[in-house]
Amino acid sequence: MSKPQPHVGLSLVNKAPLGLVITTLIAIAATFLFELPLSTLGYASAGGFLCSAILIAYWLGKGGIFFIAGVSIPLLMVIVMPLTTMAALLYLISGFFFGFCLALLGYKLLAKLKS
């Protein structure tokens, strides 16, 4: 089992609020420019959240399998999601990083509550 390495993801955790703002603006712009189903954005956000949660577990020393699972999620999302246009890919990417940043921000807030 690996040792906890919270310092590895700490720089990402500290940038999470900025990431939320940027990805929200991209998603809003994509919504106005393209007519895409919001389900794509929702699934992408859920995938990003799950990926981040799994990687946080890895950073906290839960084992290398969490790293492999975490970095596999974006690939699985590209395979499973119906990406018929480049706009759908934009939704997928912005939604994924929104969910990822949301989980990191949640982790940051929980860590502050515990200390």
C-alpha positions as protocol buffer text, in pm:
chain_id: "A"
residue {
  index: 1
  type: MET
  ca { x: 0 y: 0 z: 0 }
}
residue {
  index: 2
  type: SER
  ca { x: 130 y: 344 z: -84 }
}
residue {
  index: 3
  type: LYS
  ca { x: 190 y: 620 z: 168 }
}
residue {
  index: 4
  type: PRO
  ca { x: -35 y: 928 z: 180 }
}
residue {
  index: 5
  type: GLN
  ca { x: 85 y: 1200 z: -55 }
}
residue {
  index: 6
  type: PRO
  ca { x: -157 y: 1491 z: -9 }
}
residue {
  index: 7
  type: HIS
  ca { x: 108 y: 1735 z: -134 }
}
residue {
  index: 8
  type: VAL
  ca { x: 80 y: 1584 z: -484 }
}
residue {
  index: 9
  type: GLY
  ca { x: -273 y: 1711 z: -536 }
}
residue {
  index: 10
  type: LEU
  ca { x: -253 y: 2018 z: -315 }
}
residue {
  index: 11
  type: SER
  ca { x: -173 y: 2257 z: -600 }
}
residue {
  index: 12
  type: LEU
  ca { x: -477 y: 2125 z: -788 }
}
residue {
  index: 13
  type: VAL
  ca { x: -696 y: 2164 z: -481 }
}
residue {
  index: 14
  type: ASN
  ca { x: -589 y: 2527 z: -440 }
}
residue {
  index: 15
  type: LYS
  ca { x: -673 y: 2605 z: -805 }
}
residue {
  index: 16
  type: ALA
  ca { x: -1019 y: 2441 z: -790 }
}
residue {
  index: 17
  type: PRO
  ca { x: -1223 y: 2763 z: -744 }
}
residue {
  index: 18
  type: LEU
  ca { x: -1061 y: 2921 z: -1050 }
}
residue {
  index: 19
  type: GLY
  ca { x: -1120 y: 2600 z: -1245 }
}
residue {
  index: 20
  type: LEU
  ca { x: -1488 y: 2608 z: -1154 }
}
residue {
  index: 21
  type: VAL
  ca { x: -1524 y: 2963 z: -1282 }
}
residue {
  index: 22
  type: ILE
  ca { x: -1342 y: 2897 z: -1610 }
}
residue {
  index: 23
  type: THR
  ca { x: -1524 y: 2573 z: -1688 }
}
residue {
  index: 24
  type: THR
  ca { x: -1861 y: 2727 z: -1601 }
}
residue {
  index: 25
  type: LEU
  ca { x: -1797 y: 3015 z: -1842 }
}
residue {
  index: 26
  type: ILE
  ca { x: -1697 y: 2772 z: -2118 }
}
residue {
  index: 27
  type: ALA
  ca { x: -2008 y: 2560 z: -2061 }
}
residue {
  index: 28
  type: ILE
  ca { x: -2233 y: 2868 z: -2063 }
}
residue {
  index: 29
  type: ALA
  ca { x: -2076 y: 2993 z: -2386 }
}
residue {
  index: 30
  type: ALA
  ca { x: -2113 y: 2649 z: -2545 }
}
residue {
  index: 31
  type: THR
  ca { x: -2479 y: 2638 z: -2441 }
}
residue {
  index: 32
  type: PHE
  ca { x: -2551 y: 2966 z: -2616 }
}
residue {
  index: 33
  type: LEU
  ca { x: -2345 y: 2887 z: -2926 }
}
residue {
  index: 34
  type: PHE
  ca { x: -2457 y: 2527 z: -2982 }
}
residue {
  index: 35
  type: GLU
  ca { x: -2776 y: 2337 z: -2921 }
}
residue {
  index: 36
  type: LEU
  ca { x: -2656 y: 2042 z: -2719 }
}
residue {
  index: 37
  type: PRO
  ca { x: -2836 y: 1818 z: -2472 }
}
residue {
  index: 38
  type: LEU
  ca { x: -2763 y: 1913 z: -2114 }
}
residue {
  index: 39
  type: SER
  ca { x: -2741 y: 1543 z: -2030 }
}
residue {
  index: 40
  type: THR
  ca { x: -2398 y: 1539 z: -2196 }
}
residue {
  index: 41
  type: LEU
  ca { x: -2283 y: 1812 z: -1960 }
}
residue {
  index: 42
  type: GLY
  ca { x: -2436 y: 1633 z: -1661 }
}
residue {
  index: 43
  type: TYR
  ca { x: -2273 y: 1299 z: -1740 }
}
residue {
  index: 44
  type: ALA
  ca { x: -1940 y: 1469 z: -1803 }
}
residue {
  index: 45
  type: SER
  ca { x: -1960 y: 1655 z: -1471 }
}
residue {
  index: 46
  type: ALA
  ca { x: -2043 y: 1332 z: -1287 }
}
residue {
  index: 47
  type: GLY
  ca { x: -1748 y: 1159 z: -1455 }
}
residue {
  index: 48
  type: GLY
  ca { x: -1512 y: 1440 z: -1360 }
}
residue {
  index: 49
  type: PHE
  ca { x: -1637 y: 1432 z: -1002 }
}
residue {
  index: 50
  type: LEU
  ca { x: -1587 y: 1055 z: -983 }
}
residue {
  index: 51
  type: CYS
  ca { x: -1239 y: 1078 z: -1138 }
}
residue {
  index: 52
  type: SER
  ca { x: -1135 y: 1342 z: -888 }
}
residue {
  index: 53
  type: ALA
  ca { x: -1274 y: 1148 z: -593 }
}
residue {
  index: 54
  type: ILE
  ca { x: -1082 y: 837 z: -700 }
}
residue {
  index: 55
  type: LEU
  ca { x: -759 y: 1033 z: -746 }
}
residue {
  index: 56
  type: ILE
  ca { x: -803 y: 1195 z: -405 }
}
residue {
  index: 57
  type: ALA
  ca { x: -825 y: 845 z: -259 }
}
residue {
  index: 58
  type: TYR
  ca { x: -498 y: 762 z: -435 }
}
residue {
  index: 59
  type: TRP
  ca { x: -332 y: 1079 z: -304 }
}
residue {
  index: 60
  type: LEU
  ca { x: -442 y: 984 z: 47 }
}
residue {
  index: 61
  type: GLY
  ca { x: -260 y: 652 z: 20 }
}
residue {
  index: 62
  type: LYS
  ca { x: -539 y: 407 z: -62 }
}
residue {
  index: 63
  type: GLY
  ca { x: -333 y: 225 z: -325 }
}
residue {
  index: 64
  type: GLY
  ca { x: -217 y: 234 z: -686 }
}
residue {
  index: 65
  type: ILE
  ca { x: -535 y: 75 z: -821 }
}
residue {
  index: 66
  type: PHE
  ca { x: -710 y: 404 z: -747 }
}
residue {
  index: 67
  type: PHE
  ca { x: -464 y: 585 z: -972 }
}
residue {
  index: 68
  type: ILE
  ca { x: -527 y: 344 z: -1257 }
}
residue {
  index: 69
  type: ALA
  ca { x: -904 y: 369 z: -1212 }
}
residue {
  index: 70
  type: GLY
  ca { x: -892 y: 749 z: -1188 }
}
residue {
  index: 71
  type: VAL
  ca { x: -692 y: 808 z: -1503 }
}
residue {
  index: 72
  type: SER
  ca { x: -905 y: 555 z: -1694 }
}
residue {
  index: 73
  type: ILE
  ca { x: -1230 y: 745 z: -1643 }
}
residue {
  index: 74
  type: PRO
  ca { x: -1168 y: 1016 z: -1908 }
}
residue {
  index: 75
  type: LEU
  ca { x: -1093 y: 747 z: -2166 }
}
residue {
  index: 76
  type: LEU
  ca { x: -1408 y: 558 z: -2075 }
}
residue {
  index: 77
  type: MET
  ca { x: -1613 y: 876 z: -2102 }
}
residue {
  index: 78
  type: VAL
  ca { x: -1486 y: 946 z: -2453 }
}
residue {
  index: 79
  type: ILE
  ca { x: -1569 y: 590 z: -2555 }
}
residue {
  index: 80
  type: VAL
  ca { x: -1916 y: 580 z: -2396 }
}
residue {
  index: 81
  type: MET
  ca { x: -2045 y: 934 z: -2461 }
}
residue {
  index: 82
  type: PRO
  ca { x: -2211 y: 1006 z: -2794 }
}
residue {
  index: 83
  type: LEU
  ca { x: -1973 y: 1265 z: -2941 }
}
residue {
  index: 84
  type: THR
  ca { x: -2128 y: 1342 z: -3277 }
}
residue {
  index: 85
  type: THR
  ca { x: -1986 y: 1694 z: -3309 }
}
residue {
  index: 86
  type: MET
  ca { x: -1691 y: 1896 z: -3188 }
}
residue {
  index: 87
  type: ALA
  ca { x: -1937 y: 2098 z: -2978 }
}
residue {
  index: 88
  type: ALA
  ca { x: -2030 y: 1781 z: -2789 }
}
residue {
  index: 89
  type: LEU
  ca { x: -1661 y: 1724 z: -2723 }
}
residue {
  index: 90
  type: LEU
  ca { x: -1638 y: 2079 z: -2585 }
}
residue {
  index: 91
  type: TYR
  ca { x: -1928 y: 2000 z: -2352 }
}
residue {
  index: 92
  type: LEU
  ca { x: -1760 y: 1679 z: -2246 }
}
residue {
  index: 93
  type: ILE
  ca { x: -1430 y: 1847 z: -2166 }
}
residue {
  index: 94
  type: SER
  ca { x: -1577 y: 2148 z: -1986 }
}
residue {
  index: 95
  type: GLY
  ca { x: -1822 y: 1933 z: -1791 }
}
residue {
  index: 96
  type: PHE
  ca { x: -1551 y: 1686 z: -1693 }
}
residue {
  index: 97
  type: PHE
  ca { x: -1324 y: 1957 z: -1555 }
}
residue {
  index: 98
  type: PHE
  ca { x: -1619 y: 2127 z: -1382 }
}
residue {
  index: 99
  type: GLY
  ca { x: -1695 y: 1804 z: -1195 }
}
residue {
  index: 100
  type: PHE
  ca { x: -1326 y: 1749 z: -1126 }
}
residue {
  index: 101
  type: CYS
  ca { x: -1285 y: 2097 z: -977 }
}
residue {
  index: 102
  type: LEU
  ca { x: -1609 y: 2063 z: -781 }
}
residue {
  index: 103
  type: ALA
  ca { x: -1480 y: 1749 z: -609 }
}
residue {
  index: 104
  type: LEU
  ca { x: -1146 y: 1915 z: -536 }
}
residue {
  index: 105
  type: LEU
  ca { x: -1321 y: 2217 z: -388 }
}
residue {
  index: 106
  type: GLY
  ca { x: -1536 y: 1987 z: -175 }
}
residue {
  index: 107
  type: TYR
  ca { x: -1223 y: 1809 z: -52 }
}
residue {
  index: 108
  type: LYS
  ca { x: -1062 y: 2144 z: 32 }
}
residue {
  index: 109
  type: LEU
  ca { x: -1366 y: 2257 z: 229 }
}
residue {
  index: 110
  type: LEU
  ca { x: -1392 y: 1924 z: 415 }
}
residue {
  index: 111
  type: ALA
  ca { x: -1023 y: 1938 z: 502 }
}
residue {
  index: 112
  type: LYS
  ca { x: -1070 y: 2287 z: 647 }
}
residue {
  index: 113
  type: LEU
  ca { x: -1366 y: 2171 z: 854 }
}
residue {
  index: 114
  type: LYS
  ca { x: -1162 y: 1885 z: 1001 }
}
residue {
  index: 115
  type: SER
  ca { x: -875 y: 2109 z: 1105 }
}
